Amino acid sequence: MPMNKSIFKKLQAIIFYICLFFCTIQFAKAQSGQFIQFWGGPQYVGMLNFDDNHTTTTTGQGTVTFLGEEITTETYRAGGGIDYINNFSQNYGYQTGIYYSGQGQKYEGYVTNYYNKLDSSIRHYTSQVTMDYIRVPFMFRFNSILDDNDRINVSIFMGLQAGYLFGMTMSTTNSNIPDSSANKYKNFNIRQLYNAIDFGLGAGAQFNVKLSEKLSLNLGIRFDRSIVNIENHSVTLPDDAPLTLLYPVSTLKSDRESHTDIEVRMPTQNISVNVFLGLTVKLKNGKPPKPHPTDDLPPEQ
């Protein structure tokens, strides 16, 4: 299925406007204090680069892609971790923590002249790259009303995060291709083609269901996106390296002038949408809200 970048753009806009809406509202009462939240769930992920858009040509064989242009498709990974939450007031707070984020991309397309062997036949391929990050976020939180008799409230969070790339793999899943870079260069460190550190934005929203005074169940959605280029263009490739080692790493393609100079390539950014379940444990109660000066006045007669 061809990549549809509009899906991510729409989700990004929805989460942004939800956060903006809650930021502009003053709520009467919510739950203050310190919390630990354990969470995890599936992620819909992609590695966005506008240079990776596919082009197609219709032939007697149907619609195919020539000159190594790749058809990119998203894939599914997992994400989860531990958050420390400090609601320093009845409605506002911050959160940080550490979590695992699986990223990656699937590719599908057609290639000719593979390895520059002057082979004019059209070969179909599928391949995939997976990336494993440890991320540390710092986000502001906004919490809706939670009166004494209420059991459900909503939390909105957004902020910055830093990620460390600790693992990466690539694979070609179609045996129709003569060879793959992974087989040809078994000792080549694929991970060095990408930057070890990734900085990004994060935002999300969650429902909190109060189970007891100490425990809450959470259901939410989380959106992450890089704000820097994750590709490392300073790496020197082997002299006889096949063009499959050009970006994106796992994609098989023949020589294209638009990709022989990687310095002119558009930035690549990780992007993910995570649906998660969580459990929050309350560690410490917050300070009670200050009474309003009129609270102690007798009612008017």
Number of C-alpha atoms within 10 A of each C-alpha: 10 14 18 12 15 9 9 19 10 11 13 21 11 12 21 15 11 14 20 12 11 18 15 9 10 13 15 11 16 22 21 24 18 19 19 19 20 18 21 21 17 18 24 21 27 27 25 24 17 12 17 19 15 17 15 16 9 9 9 6 6 9 11 18 23 19 18 23 23 27 22 26 19 23 20 17 21 19 24 22 18 19 20 18 24 22 23 17 18 22 20 22 19 18 21 19 17 18 19 18 25 22 26 24 24 26 24 24 26 22 27 22 17 24 19 13 9 10 12 11 11 17 20 18 20 22 20 22 20 18 19 20 21 20 20 19 20 20 20 18 25 25 28 22 18 21 13 9 6 11 13 17 18 19 21 26 24 24 18 19 21 17 21 17 21 12 14 18 16 21 18 23 13 15 11 11 15 9 14 22 21 19 11 11 14 9 8 13 11 18 18 16 20 22 16 16 15 23 20 19 18 22 23 24 21 21 20 22 18 17 13 11 8 13 18 19 20 22 18 20 18 22 23 22 24 22 16 15 17 20 23 14 17 12 10 8 12 10 6 6 13 20 20 19 20 20 22 22 22 25 31 33 28 23 19 12 8 10 16 13 11 15 10 10 17 14 16 22 19 23 24 28 23 23 20 20 18 20 18 23 18 17 15 12 15 15 12 11 11 6 8 7 7 8 8 8 7 7 7 4 3
